[in-house]
Amino acid sequence: MEENNITNQTNEEKKTKPTPTATKKKDNDKDSFADYKAEFKKIIWPSRTDLVKRTATVIVTSLIVGVIIFCMDTVFSAGYSAIIGLLG
C-alpha cells in the first residue's frame, strides 16, 4: 500500500512540474555566451613581434622543405630516367 502511495506521489510530482519554456532556453543561451566570453578572455594573444617571428619561421621552413623535395624529385627523376635508358 505504501508503495502505491510513493508511486502516486512521484507521478503527481512529475505532472505538476512546469515544462521548459522559451525563457529558459534564452537563459541557457545567455549562459553559454557568457561562458564563451569568459573563455575568450583567457586567450593570451601573441605580441606583434612574436607574430612576425613565427610567421617568418613558417615561411622559411616551408621554403626549405620545398627546396629539399624539389632536389629529391630531380635526383630521383634523373636516376629513374637513367635506369630506364639503360634497360631500353
Residue frames as qw, qx, qy, qz and C-alpha x, y, z in Angstrom:
[[0.000, 0.885, 0.466, 0.000, 0.00, 0.00, 0.00],
 [0.301, -0.800, 0.112, 0.506, 2.81, 2.38, 0.88],
 [0.458, -0.097, 0.596, 0.652, 4.49, 1.54, -2.37],
 [0.224, 0.659, 0.618, 0.365, 1.45, 2.71, -4.30],
 [0.166, -0.940, -0.208, 0.213, 1.44, 5.98, -2.33],
 [0.420, -0.552, 0.367, 0.620, 5.09, 6.58, -3.18],
 [0.377, 0.212, 0.681, 0.591, 4.44, 5.84, -6.84],
 [0.078, 0.830, 0.529, 0.158, 1.42, 8.12, -6.87],
 [0.282, -0.862, -0.019, 0.420, 3.39, 10.89, -5.20],
 [0.400, -0.333, 0.503, 0.690, 6.17, 10.70, -7.75],
 [0.274, 0.461, 0.695, 0.478, 3.68, 10.63, -10.61],
 [0.061, -0.917, -0.390, 0.062, 1.88, 13.66, -9.17],
 [0.361, -0.708, 0.190, 0.576, 5.20, 15.48, -8.80],
 [0.399, 0.002, 0.630, 0.667, 6.01, 14.75, -12.41],
 [0.154, 0.691, 0.637, 0.305, 2.65, 16.09, -13.52],
 [0.174, -0.937, -0.246, 0.177, 2.96, 19.30, -11.54],
 [0.507, -0.394, 0.264, 0.719, 6.48, 20.16, -12.72],
 [0.386, 0.805, 0.024, -0.450, 6.41, 23.00, -15.22],
 [0.830, 0.357, 0.270, 0.333, 7.62, 22.30, -18.71],
 [0.453, -0.290, 0.171, 0.826, 10.66, 24.17, -20.01],
 [0.318, 0.872, 0.315, -0.200, 9.72, 27.44, -21.64],
 [0.601, 0.671, 0.043, 0.433, 11.35, 29.65, -24.19],
 [0.176, -0.924, 0.233, -0.246, 12.70, 31.90, -21.45],
 [0.782, -0.471, 0.387, 0.129, 14.74, 29.05, -20.02],
 [0.810, 0.346, 0.254, 0.400, 16.20, 28.40, -23.45],
 [0.245, 0.881, -0.051, 0.401, 17.14, 32.06, -23.71],
 [0.514, -0.791, 0.316, -0.097, 18.75, 31.88, -20.28],
 [0.884, -0.128, 0.357, 0.273, 20.78, 28.86, -21.40],
 [0.620, 0.631, 0.141, 0.444, 21.88, 30.74, -24.49],
 [0.084, -0.932, 0.175, -0.307, 22.91, 33.71, -22.36],
 [0.733, -0.573, 0.362, 0.053, 24.84, 31.38, -20.07],
 [0.863, 0.156, 0.299, 0.376, 26.64, 29.74, -22.98],
 [0.396, 0.799, 0.016, 0.452, 27.56, 33.12, -24.46],
 [0.379, -0.866, 0.266, -0.188, 28.83, 34.19, -21.06],
 [0.867, -0.284, 0.353, 0.206, 30.93, 31.01, -20.95],
 [0.723, 0.494, 0.187, 0.445, 32.35, 31.76, -24.39],
 [0.075, 0.919, -0.096, 0.374, 33.16, 35.29, -23.35],
 [0.627, -0.708, 0.324, -0.033, 34.90, 34.06, -20.18],
 [0.875, -0.022, 0.343, 0.340, 36.97, 31.56, -22.18],
 [0.531, 0.727, 0.120, 0.419, 37.81, 34.20, -24.77],
 [0.198, -0.936, 0.204, -0.206, 39.25, 36.41, -22.04],
 [0.795, -0.465, 0.360, 0.150, 41.66, 33.62, -21.08],
 [0.809, 0.471, 0.124, 0.329, 43.33, 33.65, -24.50],
 [0.407, -0.692, 0.219, 0.555, 46.87, 35.02, -24.46],
 [0.642, 0.757, 0.108, 0.045, 47.42, 36.75, -27.77],
 [0.745, -0.069, 0.099, 0.656, 50.99, 36.94, -29.11],
 [0.075, -0.771, 0.036, 0.631, 52.64, 40.31, -29.47],
 [0.601, 0.764, -0.066, -0.225, 53.25, 41.74, -32.92],
 [0.092, 0.704, -0.698, -0.088, 56.97, 40.87, -32.84],
 [0.495, -0.138, 0.850, -0.112, 56.22, 37.27, -31.81],
 [0.710, 0.520, 0.399, -0.258, 53.67, 37.01, -34.60],
 [0.449, 0.807, -0.333, -0.190, 56.15, 38.32, -37.19],
 [0.138, -0.548, 0.825, 0.004, 58.89, 35.94, -35.97],
 [0.597, 0.073, 0.780, -0.173, 56.59, 32.92, -36.04],
 [0.677, 0.666, 0.179, -0.258, 55.23, 33.82, -39.48],
 [0.282, 0.779, -0.541, -0.143, 58.75, 34.24, -40.85],
 [0.348, -0.351, 0.867, -0.068, 59.76, 30.90, -39.32],
 [0.704, 0.327, 0.595, -0.207, 56.84, 29.14, -41.02],
 [0.582, 0.779, -0.080, -0.217, 57.59, 30.74, -44.39],
 [0.089, 0.710, -0.695, -0.067, 61.32, 29.95, -44.24],
 [0.490, -0.166, 0.847, -0.125, 60.70, 26.38, -43.09],
 [0.731, 0.499, 0.398, -0.241, 58.16, 25.86, -45.89],
 [0.465, 0.807, -0.321, -0.173, 60.64, 27.15, -48.46],
 [0.137, -0.558, 0.818, -0.009, 63.43, 24.90, -47.14],
 [0.621, 0.086, 0.761, -0.166, 61.18, 21.83, -47.22],
 [0.673, 0.676, 0.150, -0.259, 60.03, 22.78, -50.74],
 [0.274, 0.770, -0.561, -0.132, 63.65, 23.05, -51.96],
 [0.344, -0.333, 0.874, -0.081, 64.54, 19.69, -50.37],
 [0.699, 0.332, 0.597, -0.212, 61.54, 18.00, -52.02],
 [0.561, 0.783, -0.124, -0.240, 62.40, 19.61, -55.38],
 [0.059, 0.673, -0.733, -0.078, 66.01, 18.39, -55.15],
 [0.488, -0.106, 0.857, -0.129, 64.97, 14.86, -54.18],
 [0.705, 0.539, 0.372, -0.272, 62.43, 14.78, -57.02],
 [0.423, 0.802, -0.365, -0.211, 65.05, 15.95, -59.52],
 [0.123, -0.514, 0.849, 0.003, 67.60, 13.36, -58.37],
 [0.577, 0.101, 0.787, -0.193, 65.08, 10.50, -58.34],
 [0.668, 0.663, 0.161, -0.298, 63.70, 11.51, -61.76],
 [0.302, 0.748, -0.568, -0.163, 67.20, 11.61, -63.25],
 [0.272, -0.329, 0.900, -0.086, 68.06, 8.26, -61.66],
 [0.670, 0.326, 0.606, -0.280, 64.80, 6.70, -62.87],
 [0.592, 0.750, -0.104, -0.276, 65.40, 8.06, -66.38],
 [0.083, 0.650, -0.749, -0.092, 68.98, 6.69, -66.35],
 [0.463, -0.089, 0.869, -0.151, 67.78, 3.24, -65.30],
 [0.689, 0.543, 0.390, -0.278, 65.05, 3.23, -67.97],
 [0.402, 0.801, -0.366, -0.249, 67.65, 4.40, -70.55],
 [0.124, -0.485, 0.865, 0.043, 69.97, 1.50, -69.67],
 [0.528, 0.142, 0.816, -0.186, 67.17, -1.04, -69.92],
 [0.602, 0.658, 0.368, -0.264, 65.67, 0.29, -73.15]]
